[in-house]
Amino acid sequence: MTPNVIYSVYSINSGSTVTVRFTVKSAVRFVEFSPSSPAGQLALDEALLNLRETESGEGFLRFWEPPHPCVVLGRTNSIEREVRLDRCRTRGIPVFRRSSGGGTVVQGPGCLNFTLVLNTSADKRLGNASTTNDYVLDHNARVISTMTGETVLVSGFSDLTIDGRKICGNAQRRRLRSLLFHGCILLDFDIALIEELLPFPSRQPGYRDGRTHTDFLRNLRIPADTLKGALRDSWGADLAATEVPVDETERLVRERYLNPSWTYK
């Protein structure tokens, strides 16, 4: 893959096709395989990171959409502080914990998750967490802005916002040779459910300014398939991945992502 990726994206705002150029130095393959459960999805993210840490090769891009509501904690979040467990249990909504940092989120239909696993040596912009945030978030912001005609900004440490309201939260996990960067984009999600299941977070970015979940978040209201296609094109992920760590994913589901000692630690 050449460093310059040129692709055409349909602008929902203008009703026309716009040509956009990106500089992408890390070759990326698209992962078609998609587990059926959130536990499997979180495990696959970690398994891809482990694979690229132990074996050299191209990076990975993939997407997934939760079929049912769930809560996902950041690696170090306190479940008692960040989640209204009684309401989750009453509604039968499962809680999981991911391997990356960041805050606690509620997900479900209308949320689009994306995952990038990249080689840290492929681009100097991947050298540390701060420059990686700038690189990936600026890239994705340009795609969304081109599609919607709205100004998309990087706010706080790792959020994408429109008019001061969050549309996408992101997190990283870094190893020596590779990194995992993933995020959740709000397309058409029931934000009232977040208000019901999550108290005010223990940590907030300054730009939130004490706003409730309802006043702080907003949906993009664009088709998931359209956004997935635009992001895949922009990252140059034309080819499908030929190596997918299915066995490692299944092991991580059993030993970690469905293990209460991990979730409730």
N, C-alpha and C positions, 0 to 999 in steps of 0.2 A: 504494500500500500504506500502511495506517495504521501509526503507530509501534508499536502494541500487536499482537502476534501471539498469538492464543489457539489452542491445539491440544490434541487428546486423544491420549495415548500409552498403549499397552498395557503395563502393568507385568508383566514376566515373573515377578517375585518374588511379587506379591500376586495375580496372576491377574485383575486388574481394570483398568479404564480410568481414567486420571488426567488431569485438565485442568490445563494449565500455561500461564502467561502470560509472554511475553518482550517486552522493549522493543527493537525493531529499527528503526532510522531509515534504514538504507541499503537501498534497494530491490534485490532480487536476482532474477535469472532463472536457470532451471535449464538446463544444457547437456547435451543428449541425446547429441551426437556424442562418440564415444569411439574413439580410434585403437587399432590392434590390437597395438602394441608399446609397451614401456616408454619407448623413445626418443620415440615419438610422443606419449605421455602427458605426458612432461616438457616436450616442445616446445609442446604445447597450453597448458599452464600459463603458459609465458612469452608465448606469442602472445596469450592473453587479457589478460595484464597489459599488453602493448604496445598492444593495441587500446584498452583503457580509459585508458591514459596519453595517447594521441593524440586520442581521440574521447570526448566526454562521453556518459554513458549509465548504465544500471543496472549493478549488479554481477553477478557470476556465481557459481554454485555447481555443482559437479559431483563425481562419484565415479568411481573406477576400481579394479579388482582385477587384479593381475598373474596371468596364466595359468600362468606358470612362475617358478621362483626367479630372482632377480637381486640384484645389489648396487648401491646408489645412494649415491654420495658427496655430501657437502655441498660447496658451491662452492669452499671454500678447503682442503678436507681433502687431506692427503698420501696418495696411493694406496699408496705403499710402506709407510707407517706404519700405515694404518688397515685394510688388506685383506690377507688371505692369498691373494695372486694365484696361487700355485702350485696351491692347492686349488680355486680357482675354475676355472682352466684344466683341471685334471684332470677336474672334474665338468661342464665345459662350461657354466658359469654366467656370463652376461655381466655386465659392470660398466659403470655409467653415472654421469654427474655432473649434478646438478641445478643450477639457477641461484640457489637460495636457500642460506642458511647452514645451521648445524646439523651434526650428526654423521652418520656413515656408518651405513646400515641394510641389512639383508637383507630382501627382500620376496618374496612368492610367494602361492600360493593360501592363503587364510585371513587375508590382510591386506586391509583396506579403506582406500583412500586417499580423502581428501576435499580439495577445493580451493575456496577462496574468493578472489575478486578483488573488491576493494571500493574505492570512491572515498574518499580520505582526508578530503575536505571534508564527507562526508555525516553524520559523527558525530564529536563532539569526542573520543570514546574511541578514535578511529583516528588521533589526532594524532602518536603516537610508538610505537616498538616495544613499550615496556613496557605502556602502557595498552591497546594492541591485543591483546597477549597476555592481559591480564586479561579483557578483554571477550569475545574469542572462546573462550578456554579455559573461563571460567566458564559461558558459554552451553552449550558442548558437554558440559561436566561435568554440568550439570543434566539434560540429555537422557539421558545414560547412567545417571546415578544414579536417575532416575525409572524407567527401564526395568528396571534390575537390582535396585533396592532396596539397593544398596551405596553407601557414601560415596565419592565420587570427588573427589579433591583436585588442585589445581595444585601441582606440586612442581618444585624446581629453577627453571629459567628458563621452560621451555616444555613440561613433561611433564604428562600426566594419570596419576594413580596410584590404586590401590586397596590399602589396607593396606601402603603403602610400596613397592608393586611397580608398575612402569611398564606402562601399557596403551596409551599413545599418545605418540608424539614428534611435534613440530611445528617448523616453520621459517617464516621470513618473507623476502620480498624487497620492499623499499620503493623507490618512485620518487616523483617530485614530487607527482603528482596521484592516484596509485593504489598499491595494495599487493597482494601475493600472499601468502596465508596458506594453507599446506597441511600436512597431517599424515597419519600412518599409524597406523591403529588395529588392534591385534592381536586378531583374533577367534578363529581356530583355526589358528595357524601352527606350523610345526615349529621350536620355539625351539632345539632341538639343532643345527639347521643354522646358526644364528647363531653358536653356540659354535664350530662347525667353521670358518667362513669369516672371522670377525672376531677379531682379537686384542683384548686389553683396550684400550679407547679411550684416546687420549692425553689427553683431557679428560673429567672425570666430574663430575656434580653432587654436592654434599656428601652428599645423602641416599642416594646409591648405596652409600657406605661400603665400597668395595672389593669388592662382590659380583660374582660371575660373571654372565654373561648369563642363565644358567639360573635363578639365584637372584634376579635383579633384575627379570626380565620375567614377565608372565603374560598369558594369553589371556582375553578376555571370555566367549567361548563363547555368543554370541547370534547369531541369523540376520542375515546382511548386509542382506538386503532390508528387514527390520524396522527396523534401525538407519538405513539410508538414508532410509526413509520418514519416520522420526521427525525426523531432522536436516533434511530438506527442508521438512517442515511447520514446524518451529520457526524456520527462517530466512525463512519466508514466500515460498519459491521456487515458487509455484504455477504460474507461467507459464513456458513454454519460451523459451529465447533464440532470437531470430530472426537474430542476426548471429554467425557462428562463423568465425574466421579460419583456414580450412582451408589456403589457399595459404601463409600465413605459418608455419603449423605445419609444412608440408612443407619449406619453406625452412630452418627451424631444425633439423629432423631431419638434412637433408643437410649443412648448414654447421656444426652444432655437436654435436648429440646422438649422431650416429654418426661423429663426427670424432675420431680418436685424439688429436689435439693438444689437444682440449678435455678428454677423459676422463683422459688421462695427464699433464696439465700439472703 
